[in-house]
Amino acid sequence: MRQQLPDFPWDSLAPFGVKARQHPDGLIDLSQGTPVDPTPEFVQEALRKNSNSPGYPVTAGTPELREVISAWATQRLGATGDFDVLPLIGSKEIVAWLPTLLQSSKVLYPDIAYPTYLVGAVLAQAEAIPVGVDAKTWPQADMSWVNSPSNPTGRVHSEEELRAAIAWSRTHDRPVVSDECYLEFGDGVSPTSILSYTGGDNKNILAVHSLSKRSSMAGYRGAFLVGDSELIAKIREVRKHAGMMVPLPIQHAMVAALGDQEHVDQQRARYNARRAKLAPALVAAGFRIDESRAGLYIWCTRQEDAWKSVDWLASLGILATPGSFYGELGSSHIRIAMTATDIHIDDAASRIAAALATR
Ligand SMILES: Cc1ncc(COP(=O)(O)O)c(C=O)c1O
């Protein structure tokens, strides 16, 4: 490998977990974006009903799943023109392997980002170049990632920014892949898909979607790609050889989940209510909330080294993630996940308020 894989960052957080666990009322873990609210019952039922599955699934997905994804992409994402779809074993799969599947040697990714974009470039032995949001400043490369809403910042791309990314793709005749796995979780904003701005010409444009957060199905590993038919055909061909088929019972569960919007609206309301509860407590404690317009997180700073903020919260039994996990530009921010029960979020807000009262 041209570059080594980065150290697994979570190991460096472990001592703060030990400290937080010593709090007399126990640990409140707000470090990981792993959903805790139950998978909707009807999704569980679809999985159970389809558990007899003796034959192999096909890489392209069942006709039923393909149809449901296509219809959802048209209605929910605003996709138009010719496009194809492809089920994935979770979106992390494609983030980690797409540069390899496309044999890319130069990959652009956001300068504050989910770490797997870098990992995917390293696995492909590609040069990984962190870039800002403004695609007009991007250099020539083999492909570029966009992530809106962003993990960790909760920033949402504007229409103009997404159109600029499409323009970069057209100028360089290279793929732009928009990771939109938090699209459903706007907080006072309605994030939009890159596919709604292609004018029906989807060449070199892909959107990545996942049911992990949308439908609290992270344990199922169900996600999909939507976009350029030729590019998807190419990716599907390689994946057919590589054995990356989505298990059939999961495909049935995905059909059920995509057929319902109500549970998504409820989940959005839950995350936003948690953010509304915790944000004022953090502000009272001197944190400035940045972005955080969508997704599962609060991205905030006390204009100090991120580890200092992590340490202060650990002393209250609360575990947060240092922004440095997501790139150098995050080194004075922390990321706090709303993927904890309402009780834990209430407790976290109370512990912060109590700590301020005794200052
Ligand atoms: C931006 C982003 N993309 C992709 C993923 C992968 O999610 P999954 O593999 O569960 O679909 C995550 C997970 O946290 C993420 O934050």
The ligand as a Gaussian input file, in Angstrom:
#p B3LYP/6-31G(d) Opt

LIG

0 1
 C      -21.226000       9.372000       6.190000
 C      -21.397000       7.909000       6.386000
 N      -21.415000       7.116000       5.313000
 C      -21.588000       5.788000       5.437000
 C      -21.724000       5.191000       6.670000
 C      -21.879000       3.698000       6.754000
 O      -23.128000       3.314000       7.206000
 P      -23.725000       1.881000       6.900000
 O      -22.593000       0.989000       6.468000
 O      -24.327000       1.429000       8.163000
 O      -24.711000       2.052000       5.794000
 C      -21.698000       5.973000       7.824000
 C      -21.833000       5.347000       9.150000
 O      -21.788000       5.935000      10.174000
 C      -21.531000       7.363000       7.666000
 O      -21.512000       8.178000       8.741000

